[in-house]
Amino acid sequence: MGIKASGARHSCRAASPRRKGAGQECPAHYRRVLLFIALLLSALSWPASGARAAAAEAAGLGPYPPLSAVYEEISALASAHPELASLEVIGQSVEGRPIYAFHIGRQDGQRRPEALLTADIHAGEVLSSRVALGAATRLLEDDGKDPWITSLLDRTDFWIVPVLNPDGYNRVIVTGGKGGDIGTRRNAHGVDLNRNYTLAPGAHSRHPLAGNRRPRSQYYMGPGELSEPETSAIAVLADSHDFYVSISGHTVAGKFLYPYCFTKRAAPDREAFIRAGQAFAARQPRVKYKVQQSYSWYPTLGDMDDFLYLRHGVMSFTVEHGKVAHNLKYALAHRPVMFWVMNPIDADQWVMNDRDALLAAVEEALELTGGKPLPLPVPAAAAGQ
């Protein structure tokens, strides 16, 4: 989702992964000033030269590898654990790049409930990809070693999509974090993929971040619902699997968000959503995220969470990995400012903070649903059914 919501909460004191608390809350005007400074400095950042772009493509940006290295990492991880993992191509991006998914589960002929984890739907939110890969690594390498992981894989399968927007990921890294003319959010068509899913019935909003039909906007919803190959890939995957839970990784507000996204009305499964969020936060060893309804942060139209919940009965959540306050000091001293606002230089600490939390939320959802989709909410009739 990002950080551009005036109502988002940030901390006056840096929320370090070494401390459990996020510190005292800033007054709203201070938060707006901090974000304004970051945006201004980002606009003044020097564009990456050809040499710098080539270097970024080869080496990545700090702890964030180039897309080719991510693909190699994904392939190597699956190859090292053939007894648990298969690597599937669930679609292709606008520019023809594969959209990979790990299918992680016991290959014993027994059908188990299925959970979905996705990351990097927004191009520059690359920390989310590291967390998703961290969760996949945890499952594959600790099965048979950690009783909790072994028990989890005995009960459920996972589908993990580490990079849902590969064109955007590649563009951000190649441009040294700037994102080029399209920016650090959208796909190669200039569409905000998390505004491109089927609209909830009656959904409308004038909020500047909610989504619109203006092609130059960073929140452009596209020419039509599910117009993009990346969102279509998820729609087809959801049509062919009975997922009971989905968690989509973003940065950088330190939140666990649940439906509805398009209306302030409480979803019928609100209490269950909160319990899953509480399980997530309880498993975070250092920094705990706030659990709240997505709309109460800011409204979104064509969001993946509402789509999966309304159309398929999936307990569908967004996790905003990281904290702006933690990233700000480093970001203001490095270019491009906004890339480092969105992605911490100490990525591994946040992977360790959040990867088990993702799995704990999945486990809680499994207990709450029995591994089956929820009954469809009333608005589902207008959400593609």
C-alpha angles and dihedrals in degrees: 000000000000136000106284098109115112089210096056116118122233132173129250088213118055111261098227119192085233090069129059096215128069094215133237115332118251121234111260095251091055091053091052092049092051092050092045091053091049092049092047093050090047090055089052094048116122115253115246113262120227091260093048091048091051090049091049091049091053100041106021124221115299107299092354112093127210117267092256090058091047089054090049090049092050092049094046092049093051093044092051092056108038090153090065110017137060123178115226131187105220096180147323130264126238090270093045101260117146119253103218128204129187113222102202120185147104113293095214100116093257117126113227134183114275131229126194126214121180134178144184098029083148110059102229099040090093097151086075090062091054091051093049091050088047090056091048091049091049092054096045100042100038100045106120091016103064113046092210093056091044091051092047092053090047088061108035145022124224134217109196123187106189097184117025093168103044095162090054094045091051093046093052094050095043091052092051093253097311099102098219122241093331094052134216100302115050138065125253091280090056093251125141098231093204089061095047102077124102111294119247113245112279092002115160135142140168093205108128093233098043097088136269144190096251108117094210093055120103085226096052108153094205130244092295145350114296089000093143126080092228095057091040089056090058092044091053091046091051091048091055099043133053097227114184096191138022128187120190118200122223137151152272125354101082096239141134105213129193135185145315099066098164101047139032089229112115115251116239089244096047096124092052090048090053092050090054089050092049090052088052094051093044090060095051105103099201119006117036120207127222116252113218145141111275094232091057089064094044134315122260131192123210092015121167092232096057090042095054094041097047098038102036108015092244119159092237125189142173122217118200102206120209134008130268093217091055092051100041102085093053092040095054089055097048138055136272089034098197094051090057092043087058097040126041120227088225095060096156093063090057092045088056091046095052113025097079089041089060090052092047091054089050090051092050091049089051090054093046096048103030086235094296133110116265122251107277114263117243095259091060092095090073096041098080102295 
